[in-house]
Amino acid sequence: GLSNLPFRAFSHNALWLELVLIAQDLISWAQRLTLSGELARAEPKRLRYRLLHVAARITRSGRRARLHLPAGWPWAEALVAAFARLRALPAPAA
């Protein structure tokens, strides 16, 4: 990760680092709010492998979007539960 920064200029690397830190914060918050069990404590690499590396299909019907997961995918139940927890969260106050 940080031993080989992607840019030559310090300012570009500083911006890149800020974006990496924001992404890590978003992953941590999403993990804390939506996941349970083993995945709630998993490292980002394990989350990517188990939840994000899936060949799913998104379809739209009317005003609803649906996520179609492969049959027999072992992490489907965890992902469906995470989306249900996400929908159940209260809207932020204005």
C-alpha positions in Angstrom: 0.0 0.0 0.0 1.8 3.0 1.3 5.4 2.0 0.5 4.8 2.7 -3.2 2.8 5.9 -3.6 1.3 6.2 -7.1 2.5 9.8 -8.0 5.8 11.7 -8.0 4.4 14.9 -6.6 3.8 15.2 -2.9 0.5 17.1 -3.3 -0.9 14.4 -5.5 0.1 11.6 -3.1 -1.4 13.6 -0.2 -4.7 13.8 -2.1 -4.5 10.1 -2.9 -3.9 9.3 0.7 -6.9 11.4 1.8 -9.1 9.5 -0.7 -7.9 6.2 0.6 -8.6 7.2 4.2 -12.2 8.3 3.2 -12.7 5.0 1.4 -11.6 3.1 4.5 -13.9 5.1 6.7 -16.8 4.4 4.4 -16.0 0.7 4.4 -15.7 0.7 8.2 -19.0 2.5 8.7 -20.9 0.3 6.2 -19.4 -2.8 7.9 -20.4 -1.6 11.4 -23.9 -0.6 10.4 -24.9 -3.5 8.1 -22.9 -6.6 8.8 -23.0 -9.1 11.6 -21.0 -12.1 12.8 -17.7 -13.0 11.1 -18.1 -10.3 8.4 -18.6 -7.5 10.9 -15.0 -8.1 12.0 -13.5 -9.1 8.6 -10.6 -7.2 7.1 -11.3 -5.2 3.9 -9.6 -7.9 1.7 -12.0 -10.6 3.0 -15.0 -8.2 2.5 -14.0 -7.6 -1.1 -13.6 -11.4 -1.8 -16.8 -12.4 -0.1 -19.2 -9.6 -0.8 -18.0 -7.5 -3.7 -16.5 -10.1 -6.1 -19.8 -11.6 -7.3 -21.2 -11.7 -10.8 -24.6 -10.2 -10.0 -27.2 -8.6 -12.2 -29.2 -5.4 -11.5 -32.6 -5.1 -13.1 -35.2 -2.4 -12.9 -39.0 -2.9 -12.9 -41.2 0.1 -12.4 -39.4 2.2 -9.7 -37.7 -0.8 -8.0 -34.2 -2.0 -8.6 -33.4 -5.7 -7.9 -30.1 -7.4 -7.4 -30.0 -10.9 -8.8 -27.3 -13.1 -7.2 -26.1 -16.4 -8.5 -27.8 -19.5 -7.1 -25.7 -21.2 -4.5 -23.4 -18.3 -3.8 -22.4 -18.8 -0.2 -22.6 -15.1 0.9 -26.0 -14.3 -0.6 -27.8 -14.4 2.7 -25.2 -12.1 4.4 -25.5 -9.6 1.5 -29.3 -9.6 1.6 -29.3 -9.1 5.3 -26.9 -6.2 5.0 -29.2 -4.5 2.4 -32.2 -5.1 4.7 -30.3 -3.4 7.6 -29.3 -0.6 5.4 -32.9 0.0 4.4 -34.0 -0.1 8.1 -31.6 2.7 9.1 -33.3 6.0 9.8 -32.8 8.8 7.4 -30.3 11.5 8.5 -31.8 14.6 10.1 -31.6 17.7 8.1 
